[in-house]
Amino acid sequence: QVQVVESGGGLVQTGGSLRLSCAASGTIFSILAMGWYHQAPGKQRDLVAQITSAGSADYADSVKGRFTISRDNAKNTTYLQMNTLKPEDTGVYYCRTTLTTARLMPWQYYWGQGTQVTVSS
């Protein structure tokens, strides 16, 4: 069994910063990638940033230069440093982990429960 738990959300003013954390635990053989998704009220869930086990990172255009994703492989944890926050960054942030639970098993996605970020104007 695998658990993915996010933390670090909250209320912040425009221009402020937050740091989100996501930890995967349980029966994990290998993690391929960890990513953060943003879901604004009434909208679809979109990729914000993703990082591979090798440290290669990709970002949505809307957050480039403001958000930084990082990863601690030893702790199966990823972080999202969010700076210069804007009201449109408001929403629930979900962590998705791509992993396998055993050798030769297929890669699977595991989602966390989400953490709320609210940016006030």
KAHU-V170750 format. One record per backbone hydrogen bond with DSSP energy under -1.0 kcal/mol. CO is the residue of the C=O (numbers start at 1). NH is the residue of the N-H. E is the energy in kcal/mol with one decimal. If there is no record, write none. Layout:
BEGIN
co=CO nh=NH e=E
co=CO nh=NH e=E
END
This chain:
BEGIN
co=1 nh=27 e=-2.3
co=3 nh=25 e=-2.6
co=5 nh=23 e=-2.4
co=7 nh=21 e=-2.7
co=10 nh=118 e=-2.8
co=12 nh=120 e=-2.5
co=13 nh=16 e=-2.4
co=16 nh=85 e=-2.3
co=18 nh=82 e=-3.4
co=20 nh=80 e=-2.3
co=21 nh=7 e=-2.1
co=22 nh=78 e=-2.4
co=23 nh=5 e=-2.4
co=25 nh=3 e=-2.7
co=26 nh=28 e=-1.5
co=30 nh=100 e=-2.5
co=32 nh=53 e=-1.9
co=33 nh=98 e=-2.9
co=34 nh=51 e=-2.7
co=35 nh=96 e=-2.7
co=36 nh=48 e=-3.2
co=36 nh=49 e=-1.5
co=37 nh=94 e=-2.7
co=38 nh=46 e=-2.8
co=39 nh=92 e=-2.4
co=40 nh=43 e=-2.3
co=46 nh=38 e=-3.0
co=48 nh=60 e=-2.6
co=49 nh=36 e=-3.3
co=50 nh=58 e=-2.3
co=51 nh=34 e=-2.5
co=52 nh=55 e=-1.5
co=56 nh=52 e=-2.2
co=58 nh=50 e=-2.1
co=60 nh=63 e=-1.7
co=63 nh=66 e=-2.4
co=63 nh=67 e=-2.4
co=66 nh=83 e=-2.0
co=68 nh=81 e=-3.0
co=70 nh=79 e=-2.3
co=72 nh=77 e=-1.9
co=76 nh=24 e=-2.7
co=77 nh=72 e=-3.1
co=78 nh=22 e=-2.2
co=79 nh=70 e=-2.1
co=80 nh=20 e=-2.6
co=81 nh=68 e=-2.4
co=82 nh=18 e=-2.2
co=85 nh=15 e=-3.2
co=86 nh=89 e=-2.2
co=87 nh=90 e=-1.8
co=91 nh=117 e=-3.0
co=92 nh=39 e=-2.5
co=93 nh=115 e=-1.8
co=94 nh=37 e=-3.0
co=95 nh=112 e=-2.0
co=96 nh=35 e=-2.6
co=97 nh=110 e=-2.0
co=98 nh=32 e=-3.2
co=98 nh=33 e=-1.2
co=99 nh=108 e=-2.8
co=100 nh=29 e=-2.8
co=100 nh=30 e=-1.8
co=102 nh=105 e=-2.0
co=108 nh=99 e=-2.5
co=110 nh=97 e=-2.9
co=115 nh=93 e=-2.9
co=117 nh=91 e=-2.9
co=118 nh=12 e=-2.7
co=120 nh=14 e=-2.0
END
